[in-house]
């Protein structure tokens, strides 16, 4: 992986050249990881034309979580005293290296931190790196896709085991905690995001935080989960019925969301506008009388962050590229009754390679558990 990270840093140097900058200061944790393979808490990366310097708080041990052991040999380590800001220390180093124009991640810095970085880097002139690293991260290499594939497999295993257990009488919070534990048991670094369990009237709510509500027979049960593996996380959501044959309204609602989700998946092709998947999903839902106000994007990119570029919303005008992993996750919630949410993570691939690659494979059928 050292060669992979070195190649990524060279690509960022090229981007800096296009911005007329001779160095970059990277502070967003996922971006530091992407460029070095290390993510010590609070670290900042200074990348000049001829060196890479990782500013790390002194109190972070070199073997913390094994992260610094992965630091490439060609990346220098700069010890930062306790209480000091690694970004400011890296900016001070930029001044020592006679950097003239320093590109910084303005979207990741507060106003006060940006001011401190600019003062430390003087006489270097700060400019905006303009999400250059996020743009490099957009298209994944096959090693990244493999990590996402394993992440999805771990979540599928954990969910499959949970569905074989007795669910009636258990709380949303308890089920969420069990899923997180099972994912770690199967090799996850941790959960990629807090597991969401919604039962009864909570089912189908996007981003629902688990409560002490107990699962009852006849409930819809919505599960949203993702495992983080080697820094990468996929996302999935499924909806089931508890303990009995589903009612007709539950069958009908699930069928509509299932059809909408399938339409969104089928719209994922290289060169297709990002809003096309959202449009395909929304047409199916609206034809069945379901609207969402305000409309939520039907999906987004995943990788080192669980919600990254691209966004798949009604106003997103970019185009999809091959090897971009995205989610498609429509849902409908009926107040006072519950609802359905179905989400998959897929990798955009051309039809000649079989079309979108489905990573999250747990059944989407309306099972009675």
N, C-alpha and C positions, 0 to 999 in steps of 0.2 A: 504493500500500500504506500510505502514511502515515495515510490516513483509516481504513483497516482496523485498524491498530494503536491509533489513538486511540479507536476504538469499543470495542476490547477492554479498554483501560484504564478506560473509563467503566463497563463491565460489572463490572470488578473493584472499582471504587469502590462500586458498588451492593452487591456482596457484603460489602465492609468495613462498610458501613452496617448490613447485617443482622447482622454480628458485633459491633456497637457499637464498632467501631474507626474512627478518623479517618485512619489511614494504614496502608500495607502495605509491608513490606520483602521483596522477592523476590530470592532468591539462587540458585535452581535454574537452571542455564544454559538449559535448554529453555524455561523459563517467562520468562526475561529476553528470549529471542529472540521468543517468542510476543507479548510486549507491546510490543516496540520495533523488531523487525527487525534488531537488532544483538546480537552475542554475543561481545564481547571477553572474552578469557580472564580469569576471576575477577570479572567485573563484578557489581554488585548494583544493583537498581532500588528507589528510594524513591518511593512513589506517595502523595501527600497529596491532600486535596480539591481543591487548586488548582494543583498542579504535579507534574511527574515529573522525577526526578533520577537520572541514570545514573552511579554511582560506578565509575570505571575506573582501574586501575593506571596510574601515570604512564608506565611504560616501554612500554606498549602503544601503538604508533604509530597515528595517526588513520586510516591507509589500510591497516592490516594485513588482508590477505585481502579488502579492500574492505568489511569489516564495519561499521566506524564511519562510513563514508561513507553508509551507509543509515540512520544514526541520525536519527529525525524531528526537525524543527526545534523542535518544542515540547517536546522532552526536553532538559533541561539536562545538561551534562557536568560532573562533579565529579572533578577530578584527585586521585588517591590516591598519596601518597608511596611510594617503593619500600619494601617490607617491611611496609607497613600493610595491614590487612584492609579491602577495600572495603565489606563488610557493616557493620563497625564505623564506618567513615567515614560511611556513609549513616545509621546510627543516630545519630551525633553531629549530623548535619544535621537529623534529625527533632527532636532536642531544641531546636535553634536555632529551628525552625519552630513550637515550642510544641505539638507533638503530645502528646495526652493518653493515647491508647491505640494502641499500635503492633502490628499483626498481623504475625507473622513465620512463615516456613516451618519450623516445628519439625522436620518430617520430614527437612529438608535440612541442619540444623545439628547439629554435635556439641555435647555438653554444655558444653565449654569455650567454644566459639564463641557459643553461646546466652547464656552468662553474660556474655561480653564485650560482646555486643550490648545486653543489658539494662542493663549499667552505663553504656554510652555514651549510651543513649537516655533515661536518667533525667532528669527525674522521670516520663517516659512509662512507662505500665504495658504490658509485653509480653503478648500473647495469641496463640493459635495461629490461623494463617490457614486451617488445616484443609483443605489441598489444594484451595483454591478455584480456583487457576489451572488445575490439572489437570482440574477439573470443567468449566471453561470450554473447555478444549482438546478435550474428548471428542467433541463434534459438530463436524465440519469444514465450513468454507465451501467453495464450489466452486473457489476459487483454491487452497486446500490440497489438494483432491482432484485438481486438475489436476497439481500438483507430484508427488503420489503416483503418478498415472498415468504421468507421464514417467519417474519413478524406476523403475517396473516395466518400462517399455519398454526402458530402458537395460540393465537386468539381463537381459531376454529376448534382446536383441541380442547381448550378450556371451556368454551361454550358447549361443545358436545357433551362433555362430562357433566356439566351443570344440568343440562336438559334431561339427563338420565336419573337425576336425583329427585327426591320429593320436594315440591316447591310450595304447596299449600301451607299457609300458616307462617311462612318465613317472611321477614321484612325486606323491603327494597334495599335498605342499607346493608343488611347481612348478606344478601345475594351479591351485591356489588363488591363487598370486601372479599367474598369467596372467589369471585372471578379474578380479581386482582392477584390473590394468592396463587390461584391455579396457573395463571399466566407466568408468574415468576417461577413456579415449580417446573414449568415446561421450558424454561430457558430464557425468558424475557429479562431484560435489564430492569424493567418496571412497566407499569401501565403507561401507554403513550398519552393518555389523558384520563381524567377521573371517569370510571365506569358509570354509565347511566342506566338505571333500572326504573322503569315506569310501569305500574300496574293499575288496573281499573281506570279511573278517570284521569290518571297521570299518563297512561299509555299514549304514545305517539307524540309527546311533547319533546321538541328538540332541546337538548342540553338540560334535561330535567335532572335535578340533584336528588339522589335517593333519600327517602324519608323512612319513618318507622311504620308506614302503612304496610299491612300484612297482605300477602297474596291470598285471594279467595277464588273459589271455583267459579268458572264462567268469565273471569277477568281476561282482558287482553294483557299480555306481558310484552313490553318492548325493552330490548337490550341493545345498548350501544357501547362498543368496546374496541380497544386496540392495544396491541403489545408493542413495546419499544425493544428493538433488537439491534445491537451495535449502533445505536443512535437513530435508527430509522423506525418509523411507525406507520402502519396501515390502520384503516378505520372500517368498521362494519356495524350495521344495525339490522336487527331481525325482530319480528313480531309474531307471537304465538298466542294460543288460547289455553287457559288452565283448566284441566280436570274434566272437561265435558265437551261434547260436540259443539262447535261454534254456532251461534245464532245466525240467522240469515243476514242481518245487517252487518255482522262481523265478516262474513264470507264476502259480501258485496264490496265492503270498504277495502278489504285486503286485496281483492281482485283488481280494483281500480289503481291502488298504489303500486301493485305488482306490475301492471301494464304500463304505468307511467315510468317506473324505474327501468323497465326493459327498453322503452322508447329512448330514454336518455342514454343507456348503454350503447344502443345501436347507432347513436349519433356521434360516437367518438371515433373520428378518423383524422389522420394527419392532414392539415390544411383546412379543416373545418373551423368556422368561427366559434369562439368559446361560448357565445350565447346560444348556439344551436342546440346543445343538449338541454339547456334550460327551457328553450322554446318547445322542444319535443315533449318534455315532461309536462309542462304547463298546459299544453293543448289537450292532453289526455285528462288531466285533473279538471280543467275547466269544462270539458265536454260532459263530465259527470256531475257538474255543479259545485265543485270545490275550488275556492279561491283562497289566497293567503294575502293578508294585508298587515304590514308591507310585505312584498314578496321577498323570500329568502333565496339566495343563490342555491341552485340545486346541487352544487358540488364545488370542489376546490382541489388544488394540488396537495400532495402529501410527500413527506421525505424526512429530513432532519427536524422539521416542524410539522405538527399535525394539520396545520392549515397554512399553506403557503401558495405562491403563485403556481398556476393561473387560477383565477376565480371563474366559475361557470355560472354567471348570473345574467339577468336580462339585459344589462347595460355593458357587458364586457365584450370589447370589439377585437381583441387579439385572436390569433389562430393557434390551434393545437399543433404540437410537433410530435413526432414519433418518440417513444421512450419517455413520455411524460406520464407519471402516475397521478391519477385523479380519483376523486370519489363521485359517485352518483347516489344521492340520498334523499329522495322526496318523502314527504310525510303528510298526513292529514290528521288533525285532531278535532274531535267533536266535543265542545265544552259540555261537561256533565256526563259524558258517556265514555270517552277514551278515544283511541285512534291507532293508526298504523304508521310505522316508519321503517323503510327498507333502504339500506345503504350498502354499497360495495366499493372496494378499491380495485381499480383496473389500470393497466398500463396501455396507453395509446400505441397501437401498432397498425401498420398498413394491412389492407385486405390480403396482400400477397404473403403476409406472415401469419394469416389466420384472424386478423382483426384484433379488437381489444382483448388483452389478456386479463382474465378474471383471477384475482389473487385471493379473494375471500369466498370460500366455496361452501360454507354451511348452507343447508337447504333454505330456500326462501318460501317454501310451501307453508300454508297455514296449518301447522300441526297442533293437535290437542295433546297437551302434556299431562 
